[in-house]
């Protein structure tokens, strides 16, 4: 009888312990779940609400939907461009490209027979470039590249390297053909050093030869970008 009572008491204590452990475990789980449930709304509140944006856009053919665009370029790098054109461009906040002949800068002049032309210096070229204008290449010596075929690559490469050496922050990536003349071979060589090159004409009728007044060189050919020379006889109306 005593043994039976002892066993019953022992089993009752064990059962009570198991019940207490189960209650503690369940209360812990309930507390954990309650804590998670309480945190979830605050976590959701921290997430930014989704934004629905309607996109309405147009592709502009020119900057700020202008009707057309033009670029101003100056060939040779003569002194009058620094003394006359450059100050006027600055006054009007217009940026241009100055294509320099690189070989005669130290001498200060270039014999463009029968005329001797004064040239701007490298210091003046650096001033122009520092003001935001582009400095491009017009070759080393302004030779007729269709005749001097053996030096075409030297003229293209060395003139660009000289500009990069004298004006390090300028990439010198555009070229203007001397006398505006080039052929397939010279344009092939130009592609090794430049992203584009300018050709051109003096007579406006030739410039407007193509249909609807499109300039006479194909716009898709970046190494025959057409230019029209400005002459003393030109006026705003003739342009």
Beta strands, then each sheet from edge to edge (+ up, - down):
strand 1: 73-76
strand 2: 97-100
strand 3: 109-112
strand 4: 115-118
strand 5: 134-137
strand 6: 174-176
strand 7: 196-198
sheet 1: 1+ 2+ 5+
sheet 2: 3+ 4-
sheet 3: 6+ 7+
end
